[in-house]
Amino acid sequence: MKKTLTISAFGISAAIALAGCAGTSGSTPAGTMPGMGSGGMGMSSSSAPATAGHNAADTMFTQGMIPHHAQAVEMIDMMLRKQGMDARITALATKIKAAQALEIAQMTGWLKTWNEPAQMASGHGMGDGVMGDDDLKKLDAAQGADAAKLFLAQMIVHHEGAVMMAKTESSQGKNPDALSLSKAIVTAQEAEIQEMKDLLASL
């Protein structure tokens, strides 16, 4: 009974907080969606509700990093469709895509647990290092060595943006899982940036 009351109290406060920015979208609060139930995701009953353990920086980081990662996956898919790409580049790209797809799923789950919207309020960008439509069109059209060089150059900038976003989360966030992921992103993507710079220099 106590657990239910605690969760419903958080649900009410989350609903009040969401009501201010929900507008006239008419969407149902995440807590009332069918199938949400009390699927505890393996959490012990003694753990505090997940909604208690995050702040605005965690939300901004997660909402910003999901579309940022999604764009990286889109860029990789474009590159992998091209003929004759350097095997070292396709191997690295495939590794990046797999890692970022897993992180997208992880972060999407957090936002649901936190009762936060999946997207930032309008007026906020995806964060640093995001490619514009023109950049993506250039990558899509490029072939051969030009495509390889353009992909690496764009992905280096994209990764540098993600590292900046992750460092902001590391200094301002509160949620242990989000902080852990932000540190992992910095470590992995800084190593990948160096690898891509080395590849670019060798082309």
C-alpha positions in Angstrom: 0.0 0.0 0.0 2.8 2.4 0.9 4.5 1.8 -2.4 1.3 2.6 -4.3 0.7 5.8 -2.4 4.3 6.9 -3.0 4.1 6.3 -6.7 0.7 7.9 -7.0 2.0 11.0 -5.1 4.8 11.3 -7.6 2.4 10.6 -10.4 0.2 13.5 -9.3 3.1 15.9 -8.9 4.4 14.8 -12.3 1.0 15.3 -13.9 0.8 18.8 -12.4 4.2 19.7 -13.7 3.4 18.3 -17.1 0.1 20.1 -17.3 1.9 23.4 -17.6 3.6 22.4 -20.8 1.2 20.0 -22.3 -0.8 22.7 -24.1 -3.7 21.4 -26.2 -1.9 18.4 -27.5 -4.5 16.1 -25.9 -2.0 13.4 -25.2 -2.6 11.1 -22.3 -0.1 11.3 -19.4 2.5 8.6 -19.6 1.3 7.0 -16.4 -2.1 6.2 -17.8 -0.9 4.4 -21.0 -2.0 0.8 -21.3 0.6 -1.8 -20.4 2.6 0.5 -18.1 1.3 -1.2 -15.1 3.8 -2.0 -12.3 6.3 -3.8 -14.5 9.2 -3.2 -12.0 12.0 -3.7 -14.5 13.8 -5.8 -11.9 13.9 -3.0 -9.3 13.7 -4.1 -5.7 10.7 -2.8 -3.7 13.0 -1.0 -1.4 14.5 1.3 -4.1 13.2 4.9 -4.3 10.9 5.8 -7.2 13.0 6.7 -10.3 11.1 10.0 -10.7 12.8 11.2 -7.5 16.3 10.8 -8.8 16.6 13.2 -11.7 16.8 17.0 -12.3 16.3 19.4 -15.3 19.9 18.8 -16.5 19.2 15.0 -16.7 16.0 15.6 -18.7 17.7 18.1 -21.1 20.7 15.8 -21.6 18.4 12.8 -22.4 15.9 14.7 -24.6 18.8 16.2 -26.5 21.0 13.1 -26.8 18.3 10.8 -28.2 17.8 12.8 -31.5 21.5 13.5 -31.6 22.2 9.8 -31.5 19.4 9.1 -34.0 21.0 11.5 -36.5 24.4 9.7 -36.1 22.6 6.4 -36.9 21.0 8.1 -40.0 24.4 9.3 -41.2 25.9 5.9 -40.7 23.1 4.2 -42.6 23.7 6.7 -45.5 27.4 5.8 -45.5 26.8 2.0 -45.3 24.6 2.1 -48.4 27.5 3.4 -50.5 29.7 1.1 -52.6 33.4 0.6 -52.1 33.8 2.2 -48.6 37.0 1.6 -46.7 36.5 -1.5 -44.5 38.0 0.3 -41.5 35.4 3.0 -41.8 32.5 0.7 -42.2 33.6 -1.4 -39.2 33.9 1.7 -37.0 30.6 3.0 -38.2 28.8 -0.3 -37.5 30.2 -0.3 -34.0 29.1 3.3 -33.3 25.6 2.5 -34.7 25.2 -0.5 -32.4 26.3 1.4 -29.3 24.1 4.4 -30.0 21.0 2.4 -30.8 21.3 0.7 -27.4 21.8 4.1 -25.7 18.7 5.5 -27.5 16.6 2.6 -26.1 18.1 3.1 -22.6 17.4 6.9 -22.6 13.9 6.5 -24.0 13.1 4.2 -21.1 14.4 6.8 -18.6 12.2 9.5 -19.9 9.1 7.2 -19.5 10.2 6.3 -16.0 10.7 10.0 -15.2 7.3 10.9 -16.7 9.1 13.4 -18.9 8.1 14.1 -22.6 10.2 12.3 -25.2 11.0 15.6 -26.9 12.2 19.0 -25.8 9.8 21.9 -25.7 9.8 23.7 -29.1 12.5 26.2 -29.5 15.3 23.9 -28.3 17.7 22.4 -30.7 19.1 18.9 -30.6 22.4 20.1 -29.2 25.9 20.7 -30.5 27.4 19.2 -33.6 24.0 18.6 -35.3 24.1 18.4 -39.1 21.8 20.5 -41.1 19.7 19.3 -44.1 22.3 20.6 -46.5 25.1 18.6 -44.7 23.0 15.4 -44.9 22.2 16.0 -48.6 25.9 16.4 -49.4 26.7 13.2 -47.5 23.9 11.3 -49.3 25.1 12.5 -52.7 28.9 12.0 -52.2 30.6 8.8 -53.5 33.9 7.0 -53.1 36.7 8.7 -51.3 34.8 12.0 -51.1 32.0 10.2 -49.3 34.5 8.6 -46.9 36.2 11.9 -46.1 32.9 13.8 -45.7 31.4 11.2 -43.4 34.5 11.2 -41.1 34.7 15.0 -41.0 31.0 15.3 -40.2 31.0 12.5 -37.7 34.0 14.0 -35.9 32.1 17.3 -35.4 28.9 15.3 -34.4 30.9 13.4 -31.8 32.5 16.5 -30.5 29.0 18.0 -29.9 27.9 14.8 -28.1 31.0 15.0 -25.9 30.2 18.6 -25.0 26.6 17.7 -24.1 27.8 14.7 -22.0 30.3 16.9 -20.1 27.5 19.4 -19.3 25.5 16.5 -17.9 28.5 15.2 -15.9 28.8 18.6 -14.2 25.1 19.5 -13.7 23.1 16.2 -13.7 21.8 14.2 -10.7 20.5 10.9 -11.9 23.2 8.1 -11.3 22.3 6.3 -14.5 22.4 9.4 -16.7 25.7 10.5 -15.1 27.2 7.1 -15.7 26.1 7.2 -19.4 27.4 10.7 -19.8 30.9 9.6 -18.6 30.8 6.5 -20.9 29.8 8.7 -23.9 32.8 11.0 -23.2 35.2 8.1 -22.9 33.9 6.2 -26.0 33.4 9.1 -28.3 36.7 10.8 -27.5 38.4 7.5 -28.5 36.3 7.3 -31.6 37.1 10.9 -32.5 40.8 10.1 -32.4 40.3 6.9 -34.5 38.3 8.9 -37.1 41.0 11.6 -37.2 43.6 8.9 -37.8 41.5 7.3 -40.6 40.9 10.7 -42.2 44.6 11.4 -42.2 45.3 8.1 -43.9 42.8 8.5 -46.8 
